[in-house]
Amino acid sequence: MLALAERSAIGQGLDWAFCDTDSLAIANPAALPESEFIKRVLAVCAWFEPLNPYEAKGSILQLEKVDFPAGADQAMDKLDP
């Protein structure tokens, strides 16, 4: 899955800064505007939605709490990569 996430990010014109066995930090090597960067990161996450075997729908990838201000509860309009 990590290799798929890496390849998907590269396919979106992005790159990755670091990874672990269960995470991937996506980087913006082309200095894309923030809105375009977010759009492409969300496209990477969306690619994994059909692979989700769980009852809860959505991508099996998630944005981390650190990407949102305290108390924003992953409100997409507050996303701050």
C-alpha positions as CSV (number, residue, x, y, z in Angstrom):
1,M,0.0,0.0,0.0
2,L,2.8,2.4,0.8
3,A,4.3,1.8,-2.7
4,L,0.8,2.5,-4.2
5,A,0.5,5.7,-2.2
6,E,4.0,6.8,-3.3
7,R,3.2,6.1,-7.0
8,S,-0.1,7.8,-6.8
9,A,1.5,11.0,-5.3
10,I,4.1,11.0,-8.0
11,G,1.4,10.5,-10.6
12,Q,-0.2,13.7,-9.2
13,G,3.1,15.6,-9.7
14,L,3.8,15.5,-6.0
15,D,6.6,13.7,-4.1
16,W,7.0,12.5,-0.6
17,A,9.2,13.8,2.2
18,F,9.3,10.7,4.5
19,C,7.4,7.6,5.1
20,D,7.0,4.8,7.7
21,T,5.3,1.5,7.5
22,D,1.9,3.1,7.8
23,S,2.3,6.7,6.8
24,L,3.4,8.9,3.9
25,A,4.2,12.6,4.2
26,I,3.4,14.1,0.8
27,A,5.5,17.0,-0.4
28,N,4.9,19.8,-2.8
29,P,8.1,19.9,-4.9
30,A,6.7,22.1,-7.7
31,A,5.7,24.8,-5.2
32,L,2.1,24.5,-6.4
33,P,-0.4,26.9,-4.9
34,E,-1.9,25.6,-1.7
35,S,-5.3,24.9,-3.2
36,E,-3.9,22.9,-6.1
37,F,-1.6,21.0,-3.7
38,I,-4.6,20.1,-1.4
39,K,-6.6,19.1,-4.5
40,R,-3.9,16.7,-5.6
41,V,-3.3,15.2,-2.1
42,L,-7.1,14.6,-1.8
43,A,-6.9,12.8,-5.2
44,V,-4.3,10.5,-3.8
45,C,-6.5,9.7,-0.9
46,A,-9.5,9.3,-3.1
47,W,-7.7,6.7,-5.2
48,F,-7.8,4.4,-2.2
49,E,-11.6,4.6,-1.5
50,P,-12.5,1.6,-3.6
51,L,-9.9,-0.5,-1.7
52,N,-11.5,0.2,1.7
53,P,-12.7,-3.2,3.1
54,Y,-14.4,-1.6,6.2
55,E,-18.0,-0.7,6.8
56,A,-17.1,3.0,7.3
57,K,-16.9,4.5,3.8
58,G,-14.1,6.7,2.5
59,S,-10.4,6.4,1.9
60,I,-8.3,4.1,4.0
61,L,-5.8,6.9,4.0
62,Q,-6.4,9.8,6.4
63,L,-5.1,13.3,6.9
64,E,-3.4,13.7,10.2
65,K,-4.7,15.9,13.0
66,V,-1.5,18.0,12.8
67,D,-2.8,19.3,9.4
68,F,-5.7,21.1,11.1
69,P,-5.8,23.8,13.8
70,A,-6.7,22.6,17.3
71,G,-10.4,21.9,17.6
72,A,-11.0,22.0,13.8
73,D,-11.9,18.2,13.8
74,Q,-10.7,17.8,10.3
75,A,-12.9,20.5,8.8
76,M,-11.6,20.6,5.2
77,D,-12.0,24.4,5.1
78,K,-9.5,24.6,7.9
79,L,-6.9,22.3,6.4
80,D,-3.4,23.8,6.7
81,P,-0.8,21.5,5.2
